[in-house]
Amino acid sequence: MSKVVDAVLSLSGLPAYGLVGLLAAGEAAAFVGLFLPGEAALLLGGVLASQGRVSLPIMIAVAVVAAIVGDSIGYEIGRRGGPALKRSRLGRVVGPERWAKGEAFLERRGGPAVFFGRWVGLLRALVPSLAGMGRMPYRRFLLWNAVGGLLWASTVVLVGYAAGAQYKRVEQLFGRASLLVGLAVLVLGGAVLLARSIAHNPAHWRARLVRLGALPPLPSLRRRFARQLAFLARRLDPAQVLGLTLTVGLTFAVAAGGAFAVVLEDALDGDGVAALDRPVLSFLANRRDDEATVIARAVTFLGGVPFVVVLTLALVAYLWSRRRRAALVLAASVFGSGAITGAIKLLVARDRPALPLAIDGAERGFSFPSGHSLSSLALYGALSYLAVQYLPTWRSRVYVVAGLLTTAVAVAFSRLYLGYHWVSDVLGSWTLAVLWLATVFTADRILADRRGRLAGDAGRVSESGSTPSADRGVAPG
């Protein structure tokens, strides 16, 4: 993908028109859209127009014609190839699930499916061929195809043109930090799209995990270590006393503890991951800008002690009369992590980055681990844990958890951007936070399971009217 982007943005004139048109036409004609969305090429064509490398009206005309011609070729392939296309190697790459989704959409919408399918990547690549397979009259197909191609291609090129023009303004506004701001926007946009996809298509993501489990090395490994995996499965059986809860909790705690030990050793010795400390901070320091610094300071505030303590106390007070268990989990996660941070800072006594790597000398105290990074992950991680348990719908859980964890990552990055911590400080804080959260969550689940079993036993006793000891033939009390 990056090579295609670089290739397109380096062109001008006829080669640019030709490459953008070829990619747009190939989306349905050669099923390129399954691997490279057609919007990408047209957006880049609009960006080229904003840079003056090509003419905007000509680029729009090329995009519209290429989109219509490409879908017409896809229609003809489907009409002539028919079922053989599905059985081909390319058809197997598409997969039965995608074919079925496209067929259902075409059957449900009919002719308008050709128009509306334009705006969805998967359908844009498959619907023309499916329309040909279904023997939709070509005149009807061409009408909807032309209208959809005209509106879709024009819209996408114009969006690329506007984005290219805005990028110049962003570059002027943020100066040296424009690269980092652009990367941050891409990461945030990617997180939003991923969360939206997981929220709306849980079955699709479960199917992906199943397909990953069928990759060549894994089935043979499952057969080879069948006995060991059976033992592990018994440990992960929720019916086993403490099996699932204790095993998962210990696994996370041990893994995080081992990772923290590695990072701590590297931080003390100055090698390993600590070798990245100075190069990364130098890279970020050279790209600081006044406007981006204001944003970074606002983000870092979300992990500061005043904000975290006040928000935690407010949430604990709110939850205490409603969900006391949740209040205790939140308080233990945040205040316990704070105590651990303070103790380890005193033990390690590592100096903070100095000027010019640090933006100023405002931050005092020791550096390892990063208190902001640890407290923010403890707070937002605990809230994520509670959100998974108490929010009513799958979508709300995905969106809330994605937002909370993205905030924790943003806080950690802000500490690096401002030069208040080394990279190894942040990594150490994250591993320590995972270790502590795994401990708190495991204890919470064990206590909850124990209370549930006790309540179940009490219910059975009250229904039978006898005590467990009497049922075993032992005289009570």
C-alpha positions as CSV (number, residue, x, y, z in Angstrom):
1,M,0.0,0.0,0.0
2,S,2.8,2.5,0.9
3,K,4.6,1.7,-2.4
4,V,1.4,2.5,-4.3
5,V,0.9,5.7,-2.5
6,D,4.5,6.8,-3.1
7,A,4.2,5.9,-6.7
8,V,1.0,7.9,-7.3
9,L,2.2,11.0,-5.4
10,S,5.4,11.1,-7.4
11,L,3.6,11.3,-10.7
12,S,2.1,14.2,-12.7
13,G,0.4,14.7,-16.0
14,L,-0.5,11.7,-18.2
15,P,1.2,9.0,-16.0
16,A,-0.8,10.2,-13.1
17,Y,-4.1,10.1,-15.0
18,G,-3.2,6.6,-16.3
19,L,-2.3,5.1,-13.0
20,V,-5.3,6.5,-11.1
21,G,-7.6,5.4,-13.9
22,L,-6.1,1.9,-14.0
23,L,-6.5,1.4,-10.3
24,A,-10.0,2.7,-10.3
25,A,-11.0,0.5,-13.3
26,G,-9.3,-2.6,-11.9
27,E,-11.2,-2.5,-8.7
28,A,-14.1,-4.5,-10.2
29,A,-12.6,-5.6,-13.5
30,A,-9.6,-7.4,-11.8
31,F,-11.0,-7.6,-8.2
32,V,-8.2,-5.2,-7.2
33,G,-10.7,-3.7,-4.7
34,L,-10.4,-6.8,-2.5
35,F,-6.8,-5.8,-1.7
36,L,-6.6,-2.0,-2.5
37,P,-9.8,0.1,-2.0
38,G,-10.6,2.2,-5.1
39,E,-11.1,5.3,-2.9
40,A,-7.3,5.2,-2.2
41,A,-6.4,5.9,-5.8
42,L,-9.1,8.5,-6.4
43,L,-8.2,10.3,-3.1
44,L,-4.6,10.5,-4.2
45,G,-5.7,11.8,-7.6
46,G,-7.5,14.6,-5.8
47,V,-4.4,15.3,-3.7
48,L,-2.3,15.5,-6.9
49,A,-4.8,18.0,-8.2
50,S,-4.5,20.1,-5.1
51,Q,-0.7,20.2,-5.6
52,G,-1.1,21.4,-9.2
53,R,0.4,18.2,-10.7
54,V,-2.8,17.4,-12.6
55,S,-6.0,19.2,-13.7
56,L,-8.9,18.7,-11.3
57,P,-11.7,18.5,-14.0
58,I,-9.6,16.1,-16.1
59,M,-8.9,13.9,-13.0
60,I,-12.6,13.8,-12.2
61,A,-13.4,12.8,-15.8
62,V,-10.8,10.1,-15.8
63,A,-12.0,8.7,-12.5
64,V,-15.7,8.6,-13.6
65,V,-14.9,6.9,-17.0
66,A,-12.6,4.4,-15.3
67,A,-15.1,3.5,-12.7
68,I,-17.9,3.0,-15.2
69,V,-15.7,1.0,-17.6
70,G,-14.2,-1.1,-14.9
71,D,-17.6,-2.1,-13.5
72,S,-18.8,-2.9,-17.0
73,I,-15.8,-5.3,-17.5
74,G,-16.6,-6.9,-14.2
75,Y,-20.2,-7.4,-15.3
76,E,-19.0,-9.0,-18.5
77,I,-16.6,-11.3,-16.6
78,G,-19.5,-12.4,-14.3
79,R,-21.9,-13.0,-17.3
80,R,-19.4,-15.1,-19.2
81,G,-17.6,-16.8,-16.4
82,G,-20.6,-17.6,-14.2
83,P,-20.2,-20.2,-11.5
84,A,-16.7,-21.1,-12.8
85,L,-15.5,-17.8,-11.5
86,K,-16.4,-18.8,-7.9
87,R,-14.6,-22.1,-8.3
88,S,-11.4,-20.4,-9.6
89,R,-8.4,-19.7,-7.5
90,L,-9.5,-16.0,-7.3
91,G,-13.0,-17.1,-6.3
92,R,-11.6,-19.1,-3.5
93,V,-9.6,-16.1,-2.4
94,V,-12.8,-14.1,-2.2
95,G,-14.3,-16.8,-0.1
96,P,-17.9,-18.1,0.2
97,E,-18.8,-15.6,2.9
98,R,-18.0,-12.6,0.7
99,W,-19.8,-14.0,-2.3
100,A,-22.9,-14.8,-0.2
101,K,-22.9,-11.2,1.3
102,G,-22.8,-9.7,-2.2
103,E,-25.5,-12.0,-3.6
104,A,-27.8,-11.3,-0.7
105,F,-27.3,-7.5,-1.1
106,L,-28.0,-7.7,-4.9
107,E,-31.0,-9.9,-4.4
108,R,-32.4,-7.6,-1.8
109,R,-31.8,-4.3,-3.6
110,G,-31.9,-5.3,-7.3
111,G,-30.8,-2.5,-9.7
112,P,-30.2,0.0,-6.9
113,A,-27.6,-2.4,-5.5
114,V,-25.3,-1.4,-8.3
115,F,-25.6,2.2,-7.2
116,F,-25.4,1.7,-3.4
117,G,-22.7,-1.0,-3.8
118,R,-20.5,1.8,-5.1
119,W,-20.1,3.2,-1.7
120,V,-19.0,0.0,0.1
121,G,-15.6,-1.4,-0.8
122,L,-16.4,-5.2,-0.8
123,L,-19.6,-4.7,-2.7
124,R,-18.0,-2.4,-5.2
125,A,-15.6,-5.2,-6.2
126,L,-18.2,-8.0,-6.3
127,V,-21.6,-6.6,-7.3
128,P,-20.8,-6.0,-11.0
129,S,-19.7,-9.6,-11.5
130,L,-22.7,-10.9,-9.5
131,A,-25.0,-8.8,-11.6
132,G,-23.5,-10.4,-14.7
133,M,-23.9,-13.9,-13.2
134,G,-27.5,-13.1,-12.4
135,R,-28.2,-12.0,-16.0
136,M,-29.3,-8.5,-15.0
137,P,-30.1,-6.7,-18.3
138,Y,-27.0,-4.7,-19.2
139,R,-29.0,-1.5,-20.0
140,R,-30.4,-1.6,-16.5
141,F,-27.0,-2.3,-15.0
142,L,-25.3,0.5,-17.1
143,L,-27.9,3.1,-15.9
144,W,-27.2,2.4,-12.2
145,N,-23.5,1.9,-12.9
146,A,-23.2,5.3,-14.7
147,V,-25.1,7.2,-12.0
148,G,-23.2,5.6,-9.2
149,G,-19.8,6.0,-11.0
150,L,-20.4,9.7,-11.7
151,L,-21.4,10.6,-8.1
152,W,-19.0,8.3,-6.3
153,A,-15.8,9.1,-8.4
154,S,-16.5,12.8,-8.3
155,T,-17.1,12.9,-4.6
156,V,-14.0,10.9,-3.7
157,V,-11.7,13.0,-6.0
158,L,-13.1,16.2,-4.5
159,V,-12.6,14.9,-1.0
160,G,-8.9,14.2,-1.9
161,Y,-8.6,17.6,-3.4
162,A,-10.0,19.3,-0.2
163,A,-7.8,17.1,2.0
164,G,-4.7,18.0,0.0
165,A,-5.5,21.7,0.3
166,Q,-6.1,21.4,4.1
167,Y,-2.9,19.4,4.5
168,K,-1.0,22.5,3.4
169,R,-2.8,24.6,6.1
170,V,-2.0,21.9,8.7
171,E,1.6,21.9,7.7
172,Q,1.8,25.6,8.1
173,L,0.0,25.5,11.4
174,F,2.0,22.7,13.0
175,G,5.3,23.3,11.2
176,R,7.8,20.6,12.3
177,A,5.2,18.6,14.2
178,S,3.0,18.1,11.1
179,L,4.4,14.6,10.5
180,L,3.6,13.6,14.1
181,V,0.1,15.2,13.9
182,G,-0.6,13.3,10.7
183,L,0.5,10.0,12.2
184,A,-1.6,10.7,15.3
185,V,-4.6,11.3,13.1
186,L,-4.0,8.1,11.2
187,V,-3.6,6.1,14.4
188,L,-6.8,7.6,15.9
189,G,-8.7,7.1,12.7
190,G,-7.5,3.5,12.5
191,A,-8.6,2.9,16.1
192,V,-12.0,4.3,15.3
193,L,-12.4,2.2,12.2
194,L,-11.2,-1.0,13.9
195,A,-13.5,-0.4,16.9
196,R,-16.4,0.2,14.5
197,S,-15.7,-2.9,12.5
198,I,-15.5,-5.1,15.7
199,A,-18.6,-3.5,17.1
200,H,-20.7,-4.1,13.9
201,N,-19.2,-7.4,12.8
202,P,-18.5,-9.6,15.8
203,A,-19.2,-12.8,13.8
204,H,-16.7,-11.7,11.1
205,W,-13.9,-11.2,13.6
206,R,-14.7,-14.5,15.3
207,A,-14.5,-16.2,11.9
208,R,-11.1,-14.5,11.3
209,L,-9.8,-16.0,14.6
210,V,-11.0,-19.4,13.5
211,R,-9.2,-19.0,10.1
212,L,-6.0,-18.0,11.9
213,G,-6.3,-21.2,14.0
214,A,-6.4,-23.2,10.8
215,L,-3.1,-21.8,9.4
216,P,-0.6,-24.6,8.5
217,P,1.6,-24.8,11.6
218,L,-1.2,-24.7,14.1
219,P,-3.2,-27.9,13.4
220,S,0.1,-30.0,13.5
221,L,1.0,-28.3,16.8
222,R,-2.4,-29.1,18.2
223,R,-2.0,-32.7,17.3
224,R,1.6,-32.9,18.7
225,F,0.8,-31.3,22.0
226,A,-2.7,-32.7,22.4
227,R,-2.1,-33.9,26.0
228,Q,-0.7,-30.6,27.1
229,L,-3.5,-28.6,25.5
230,A,-6.1,-30.9,27.1
231,F,-4.6,-30.1,30.4
232,L,-4.7,-26.4,29.6
233,A,-8.3,-26.7,28.5
234,R,-9.2,-28.2,31.8
235,R,-7.5,-25.2,33.5
236,L,-9.6,-22.9,31.4
237,D,-12.9,-24.6,32.1
238,P,-15.2,-22.3,33.9
239,A,-16.8,-25.3,35.6
240,Q,-13.5,-26.1,37.3
241,V,-13.1,-24.3,40.7
242,L,-11.1,-21.2,40.0
243,G,-9.8,-22.8,36.8
244,L,-10.5,-20.1,34.2
245,T,-10.2,-17.1,36.4
246,L,-7.0,-18.1,38.2
247,T,-5.3,-19.5,35.1
248,V,-5.9,-16.4,33.0
249,G,-5.0,-14.0,35.8
250,L,-1.8,-15.8,36.7
251,T,-0.8,-16.0,33.0
252,F,-1.2,-12.2,32.6
253,A,0.5,-11.5,35.9
254,V,3.5,-13.7,35.2
255,A,3.9,-12.5,31.6
256,A,3.7,-8.8,32.7
257,G,6.0,-9.4,35.7
258,G,8.6,-11.0,33.5
259,A,8.3,-8.2,31.0
260,F,8.7,-5.6,33.7
261,A,11.8,-7.4,35.0
262,V,13.3,-7.2,31.5
263,V,12.5,-3.5,31.1
264,L,13.8,-2.7,34.6
265,E,17.1,-4.5,33.9
266,D,17.5,-2.7,30.6
267,A,16.7,0.7,32.2
268,L,19.4,0.1,34.9
269,D,22.0,-1.2,32.4
270,G,21.2,1.3,29.6
271,D,20.9,-1.4,26.9
272,G,18.1,-3.5,25.4
273,V,15.0,-1.4,25.0
274,A,16.7,1.4,26.9
275,A,18.9,1.9,23.8
276,L,15.9,3.5,22.1
277,D,15.5,6.1,24.8
278,R,17.8,8.9,23.5
279,P,17.2,8.4,19.7
280,V,13.4,8.4,20.2
281,L,13.4,11.5,22.4
282,S,15.8,13.3,20.0
283,F,13.5,12.5,17.1
284,L,10.5,13.9,18.9
285,A,12.4,16.9,20.3
286,N,13.3,18.0,16.8
287,R,9.7,17.9,15.8
288,R,8.1,19.9,18.6
289,D,5.9,22.8,17.7
290,D,4.0,25.3,19.8
291,E,0.6,24.2,18.7
292,A,1.3,20.5,19.0
293,T,2.9,21.1,22.4
294,V,-0.4,22.7,23.6
295,I,-2.2,19.6,22.6
296,A,0.3,17.3,24.2
297,R,0.0,19.2,27.5
298,A,-3.7,18.9,27.4
299,V,-3.5,15.2,26.8
300,T,-0.9,14.6,29.5
301,F,-3.2,16.3,32.0
302,L,-5.6,13.3,31.6
303,G,-2.9,11.1,33.3
304,G,-1.8,13.6,35.9
305,V,-2.2,12.9,39.6
306,P,-4.7,15.7,40.3
307,F,-7.0,14.6,37.5
308,V,-6.7,10.9,38.1
309,V,-7.3,11.2,41.9
310,V,-10.3,13.6,41.5
311,L,-11.9,11.5,38.8
312,T,-11.4,8.3,40.7
313,L,-12.8,9.7,44.0
314,A,-15.8,11.0,42.1
315,L,-16.5,7.7,40.4
316,V,-15.9,5.7,43.6
317,A,-18.4,8.0,45.5
318,Y,-20.9,7.6,42.7
319,L,-20.5,3.8,42.5
320,W,-20.4,3.1,46.2
321,S,-24.1,3.0,46.8
322,R,-24.9,1.4,43.5
323,R,-22.2,-1.1,42.7
324,R,-19.8,-1.4,45.7
325,R,-17.8,-4.1,44.1
326,A,-17.1,-1.9,41.1
327,A,-16.1,1.0,43.4
328,L,-13.6,-1.2,45.2
329,V,-12.1,-2.5,42.0
330,L,-11.6,1.0,40.7
331,A,-10.1,2.3,44.0
332,A,-7.8,-0.7,44.3
333,S,-6.6,-0.4,40.7
334,V,-5.8,3.3,40.8
335,F,-4.6,3.9,44.4
336,G,-2.7,0.6,44.5
337,S,-0.9,1.5,41.3
338,G,0.0,4.9,42.7
339,A,1.6,3.4,45.8
340,I,3.6,0.9,43.7
341,T,4.8,3.7,41.4
342,G,6.0,5.8,44.3
343,A,7.9,2.9,45.9
344,I,9.6,1.8,42.7
345,K,10.6,5.4,41.8
346,L,12.4,5.6,45.2
347,L,14.1,2.3,44.7
348,V,15.3,2.9,41.1
349,A,16.0,6.6,41.5
350,R,16.5,7.2,37.8
351,D,17.0,10.8,36.5
352,R,14.6,12.4,34.1
353,P,15.6,13.5,30.6
354,A,17.4,16.8,30.7
355,L,17.2,19.8,28.3
356,P,17.1,19.9,25.3
357,L,15.4,16.5,25.2
358,A,12.9,17.7,27.8
359,I,10.8,20.6,26.8
360,D,11.4,22.3,30.1
361,G,12.4,21.6,33.7
362,A,8.9,21.7,35.1
363,E,8.7,18.0,36.0
364,R,10.4,17.0,39.2
365,G,11.1,13.7,40.9
366,F,12.4,10.4,39.5
367,S,11.7,9.1,36.1
368,F,11.2,5.3,36.3
369,P,8.4,4.2,35.9
370,S,6.3,6.9,34.3
371,G,3.6,7.8,36.8
372,H,1.3,9.4,34.3
373,S,1.5,6.4,32.0
374,L,1.0,3.9,34.9
375,S,-1.9,5.8,36.6
376,S,-3.7,6.5,33.3
377,L,-3.5,2.8,32.2
378,A,-4.6,1.7,35.7
379,L,-7.6,4.1,35.6
380,Y,-8.7,3.6,32.1
381,G,-7.9,-0.1,32.2
382,A,-10.1,-0.5,35.3
383,L,-12.9,1.5,33.7
384,S,-12.6,-0.8,30.6
385,Y,-12.9,-3.9,32.8
386,L,-16.0,-2.5,34.5
387,A,-17.5,-1.4,31.1
388,V,-17.2,-4.9,29.7
389,Q,-19.1,-6.2,32.7
390,Y,-21.8,-3.6,33.1
391,L,-22.6,-2.0,29.8
392,P,-25.6,-3.5,28.2
393,T,-24.6,-4.0,24.5
394,W,-21.6,-5.3,22.6
395,R,-21.2,-2.1,20.6
396,S,-21.2,0.1,23.6
397,R,-18.5,-2.0,25.2
398,V,-16.3,-2.0,22.2
399,Y,-16.6,1.8,21.7
400,V,-16.0,2.7,25.3
401,V,-13.1,0.3,25.8
402,A,-11.5,1.5,22.6
403,G,-11.8,5.1,23.7
404,L,-10.5,4.5,27.1
405,L,-7.4,2.5,26.0
406,T,-6.7,5.0,23.2
407,T,-6.7,7.8,25.8
408,A,-4.1,5.8,27.9
409,V,-1.9,5.4,24.9
410,A,-2.2,9.1,24.1
411,V,-1.2,10.0,27.6
412,A,1.9,7.8,27.4
413,F,2.9,9.3,24.0
414,S,2.5,12.9,25.3
415,R,5.1,12.1,28.1
416,L,7.6,11.1,25.4
417,Y,6.7,14.1,23.1
418,L,7.3,16.5,26.0
419,G,10.5,14.8,27.0
420,Y,9.4,14.1,30.6
421,H,10.1,10.4,30.4
422,W,12.3,7.9,28.5
423,V,10.8,5.2,26.3
424,S,11.8,2.5,28.9
425,D,10.0,4.5,31.6
426,V,6.7,4.2,29.7
427,L,7.2,0.5,28.8
428,G,8.0,-0.2,32.5
429,S,4.9,1.6,33.6
430,W,2.7,-0.3,31.2
431,T,4.0,-3.8,32.2
432,L,3.7,-2.8,35.8
433,A,0.1,-1.6,35.3
434,V,-0.8,-4.8,33.5
435,L,0.7,-6.8,36.4
436,W,-1.2,-4.9,39.0
437,L,-4.5,-4.9,37.1
438,A,-4.3,-8.6,36.4
439,T,-3.9,-9.1,40.2
440,V,-6.8,-6.9,41.1
441,F,-9.1,-8.3,38.4
442,T,-8.3,-11.9,39.3
443,A,-9.0,-11.2,43.0
444,D,-12.3,-9.6,42.0
445,R,-13.4,-12.5,39.9
446,I,-12.4,-15.1,42.5
447,L,-14.3,-13.3,45.2
448,A,-17.3,-12.8,42.9
449,D,-17.3,-16.5,42.0
450,R,-17.0,-17.5,45.6
451,R,-19.9,-15.2,46.6
452,G,-22.0,-16.6,43.7
453,R,-21.4,-20.2,44.8
454,L,-22.2,-19.4,48.5
455,A,-25.4,-17.7,47.3
456,G,-26.3,-20.7,45.2
457,D,-25.7,-23.1,48.1
458,A,-27.8,-20.9,50.4
459,G,-30.6,-20.9,47.8
460,R,-30.5,-24.7,47.5
461,V,-30.6,-25.1,51.3
462,S,-33.5,-22.8,51.7
463,E,-35.5,-24.6,48.9
464,S,-34.8,-28.0,50.4
465,G,-35.4,-26.9,54.0
466,S,-32.3,-28.8,55.3
467,T,-28.6,-28.0,55.8
468,P,-25.9,-29.6,53.7
469,S,-24.6,-31.5,56.7
470,A,-28.0,-33.0,57.4
471,D,-28.2,-34.1,53.7
472,R,-25.0,-36.1,54.3
473,G,-26.5,-37.8,57.3
474,V,-24.6,-35.7,59.9
475,A,-26.5,-34.1,62.7
476,P,-26.5,-30.3,62.4
477,G,-24.7,-28.1,65.0
